[in-house]
Structures are given as structure tokens and as C-alpha cells.
Amino acid sequence: MVEDEWILVDKVQGQLQGEILRGLLEAQGIMVWINQEGAARAYAVSVGTLGMVEILVPSSAVEQARQVLEAYHRGDFENMEFQGPETEEEPEE
């Protein structure tokens, strides 16, 4: 079995933005690994080069991840309403 190589698809400023993008990509079925300098995590630094967070995905998902990230940066996901699971209403007697 050949394992996918992890490929860098984006760099963002700060752990919060990294977690937002991780959630977005995982919601699309893409595995994500976020990487940040150890010193930045230890000292809670979120500015400058130490605050940069790398977003990595398996090589098999790079194109899909880049499309999702491009749509995110274009604003395609703004002002979307959450659609919960459909629930069937019981008929009134």
C-alpha cells in the first residue's frame, strides 16, 4: 500500500485561522494536518513568522483542497445558512 505524501496547500496567520480552515476542509471530506513552530505553540505566539500555520493535505486530495480554499478566499462560503438534517413532522391527529 502506497501512503500519500502530505503536501502544503496554504499558510495562514495564527492557530485560529488554521483551525477554521481545517474544519472547512474536513467538512469536505479532506484529511488535514496543521503544523506550527513548536516555540509559537509553547509561547502562544500568533504574529510574525512564528505565528504562521501550515495547512497540509494528502497528495491525493491536493486539487480538491485547493479548489475549496480558493472558493473560501473568494468569499463563496460567506452568508450561507446552515441546513440541518431534514426532520419529518408527525401528522397531527
Phi and psi restraints in degrees (value plus and minus 20) as a CYANA .aco file:
   2 VAL   PHI    -112.0   -72.0
   2 VAL   PSI     105.6   145.6
   3 GLU   PHI    -106.5   -66.5
   3 GLU   PSI     123.6   163.6
   4 ASP   PHI     -89.6   -49.6
   4 ASP   PSI     127.1   167.1
   5 GLU   PHI    -107.3   -67.3
   5 GLU   PSI     123.7   163.7
   6 TRP   PHI    -103.4   -63.4
   6 TRP   PSI     107.6   147.6
   7 ILE   PHI    -137.1   -97.1
   7 ILE   PSI     115.5   155.5
   8 LEU   PHI     -92.6   -52.6
   8 LEU   PSI     103.3   143.3
   9 VAL   PHI    -133.3   -93.3
   9 VAL   PSI     -36.2     3.8
  10 ASP   PHI    -185.4  -145.4
  10 ASP   PSI     136.0   176.0
  11 LYS   PHI    -147.2  -107.2
  11 LYS   PSI     113.5   153.5
  12 VAL   PHI    -151.0  -111.0
  12 VAL   PSI     143.7   183.7
  13 GLN   PHI    -112.3   -72.3
  13 GLN   PSI      92.6   132.6
  14 GLY   PHI      74.5   114.5
  14 GLY   PSI     129.5   169.5
  15 GLN   PHI     -82.8   -42.8
  15 GLN   PSI     -58.4   -18.4
  16 LEU   PHI     -80.8   -40.8
  16 LEU   PSI     -68.3   -28.3
  17 GLN   PHI     -83.7   -43.7
  17 GLN   PSI     -56.8   -16.8
  18 GLY   PHI     -82.3   -42.3
  18 GLY   PSI     -61.4   -21.4
  19 GLU   PHI     -88.6   -48.6
  19 GLU   PSI     -55.1   -15.1
  20 ILE   PHI     -82.8   -42.8
  20 ILE   PSI     -66.3   -26.3
  21 LEU   PHI     -88.8   -48.8
  21 LEU   PSI     -54.1   -14.1
  22 ARG   PHI     -80.5   -40.5
  22 ARG   PSI     -67.5   -27.5
  23 GLY   PHI     -80.6   -40.6
  23 GLY   PSI     -61.5   -21.5
  24 LEU   PHI     -81.8   -41.8
  24 LEU   PSI     -67.7   -27.7
  25 LEU   PHI     -88.2   -48.2
  25 LEU   PSI     -61.2   -21.2
  26 GLU   PHI     -84.9   -44.9
  26 GLU   PSI     -52.7   -12.7
  27 ALA   PHI     -85.4   -45.4
  27 ALA   PSI     -41.5    -1.5
  28 GLN   PHI    -113.5   -73.5
  28 GLN   PSI     -12.6    27.4
  29 GLY   PHI      63.3   103.3
  29 GLY   PSI      -0.3    39.7
  30 ILE   PHI    -125.2   -85.2
  30 ILE   PSI     106.7   146.7
  31 MET   PHI     -89.9   -49.9
  31 MET   PSI     121.7   161.7
  32 VAL   PHI    -155.2  -115.2
  32 VAL   PSI     122.4   162.4
  33 TRP   PHI    -146.8  -106.8
  33 TRP   PSI     107.0   147.0
  34 ILE   PHI    -127.4   -87.4
  34 ILE   PSI     122.0   162.0
  35 ASN   PHI    -150.5  -110.5
  35 ASN   PSI     113.7   153.7
  36 GLN   PHI    -160.7  -120.7
  36 GLN   PSI     128.2   168.2
  37 GLU   PHI     -71.6   -31.6
  37 GLU   PSI     117.8   157.8
  38 GLY   PHI     -78.2   -38.2
  38 GLY   PSI     -60.1   -20.1
  39 ALA   PHI     -83.9   -43.9
  39 ALA   PSI     -56.2   -16.2
  40 ALA   PHI     -84.5   -44.5
  40 ALA   PSI     -60.4   -20.4
  41 ARG   PHI     -90.0   -50.0
  41 ARG   PSI     -60.5   -20.5
  42 ALA   PHI     -85.2   -45.2
  42 ALA   PSI     -57.1   -17.1
  43 TYR   PHI    -124.9   -84.9
  43 TYR   PSI     -11.9    28.1
  44 ALA   PHI      34.1    74.1
  44 ALA   PSI      24.6    64.6
  45 VAL   PHI    -106.4   -66.4
  45 VAL   PSI     109.9   149.9
  46 SER   PHI    -148.7  -108.7
  46 SER   PSI      -4.2    35.8
  47 VAL   PHI    -145.6  -105.6
  47 VAL   PSI     140.7   180.7
  48 GLY   PHI      50.3    90.3
  48 GLY   PSI    -188.3  -148.3
  49 THR   PHI     -87.1   -47.1
  49 THR   PSI     -48.9    -8.9
  50 LEU   PHI     -88.3   -48.3
  50 LEU   PSI     -44.8    -4.8
  51 GLY   PHI    -102.8   -62.8
  51 GLY   PSI     -23.8    16.2
  52 MET   PHI     -90.5   -50.5
  52 MET   PSI     117.8   157.8
  53 VAL   PHI    -139.2   -99.2
  53 VAL   PSI     110.8   150.8
  54 GLU   PHI    -114.0   -74.0
  54 GLU   PSI     116.0   156.0
  55 ILE   PHI    -126.5   -86.5
  55 ILE   PSI      97.2   137.2
  56 LEU   PHI    -139.9   -99.9
  56 LEU   PSI     124.3   164.3
  57 VAL   PHI    -154.9  -114.9
  57 VAL   PSI     140.2   180.2
  58 PRO   PHI     -82.0   -42.0
  58 PRO   PSI     128.3   168.3
  59 SER   PHI     -76.8   -36.8
  59 SER   PSI     -49.6    -9.6
  60 SER   PHI     -91.5   -51.5
  60 SER   PSI     -33.9     6.1
  61 ALA   PHI    -134.9   -94.9
  61 ALA   PSI      -9.9    30.1
  62 VAL   PHI     -81.1   -41.1
  62 VAL   PSI     -68.8   -28.8
  63 GLU   PHI     -82.3   -42.3
  63 GLU   PSI     -65.2   -25.2
  64 GLN   PHI     -82.4   -42.4
  64 GLN   PSI     -63.1   -23.1
  65 ALA   PHI     -83.3   -43.3
  65 ALA   PSI     -62.7   -22.7
  66 ARG   PHI     -84.2   -44.2
  66 ARG   PSI     -57.9   -17.9
  67 GLN   PHI     -84.5   -44.5
  67 GLN   PSI     -62.7   -22.7
  68 VAL   PHI     -84.5   -44.5
  68 VAL   PSI     -64.4   -24.4
  69 LEU   PHI     -85.9   -45.9
  69 LEU   PSI     -58.8   -18.8
  70 GLU   PHI     -82.6   -42.6
  70 GLU   PSI     -62.7   -22.7
  71 ALA   PHI     -83.2   -43.2
  71 ALA   PSI     -60.1   -20.1
  72 TYR   PHI     -82.3   -42.3
  72 TYR   PSI     -67.7   -27.7
  73 HIS   PHI     -89.3   -49.3
  73 HIS   PSI     -46.5    -6.5
  74 ARG   PHI     -94.3   -54.3
  74 ARG   PSI     -39.2     0.8
  75 GLY   PHI      75.8   115.8
  75 GLY   PSI      -5.8    34.2
  76 ASP   PHI     -83.5   -43.5
  76 ASP   PSI     -40.9    -0.9
  77 PHE   PHI    -117.9   -77.9
  77 PHE   PSI     -18.2    21.8
  78 GLU   PHI     -95.5   -55.5
  78 GLU   PSI     130.1   170.1
  79 ASN   PHI      37.9    77.9
  79 ASN   PSI       9.4    49.4
  80 MET   PHI    -110.4   -70.4
  80 MET   PSI     120.9   160.9
  81 GLU   PHI    -115.7   -75.7
  81 GLU   PSI     120.4   160.4
  82 PHE   PHI     -89.5   -49.5
  82 PHE   PSI     109.6   149.6
  83 GLN   PHI    -125.8   -85.8
  83 GLN   PSI      86.3   126.3
  84 GLY   PHI     -96.0   -56.0
  84 GLY   PSI     153.9   193.9
  85 PRO   PHI     -84.2   -44.2
  85 PRO   PSI     122.2   162.2
  86 GLU   PHI     -87.5   -47.5
  86 GLU   PSI     113.6   153.6
  87 THR   PHI    -138.1   -98.1
  87 THR   PSI     116.1   156.1
  88 GLU   PHI    -105.6   -65.6
  88 GLU   PSI     109.8   149.8
  89 GLU   PHI    -104.2   -64.2
  89 GLU   PSI     119.1   159.1
  90 GLU   PHI     -96.2   -56.2
  90 GLU   PSI     117.3   157.3
  91 PRO   PHI     -84.4   -44.4
  91 PRO   PSI     123.4   163.4
  92 GLU   PHI     -96.2   -56.2
  92 GLU   PSI     123.4   163.4
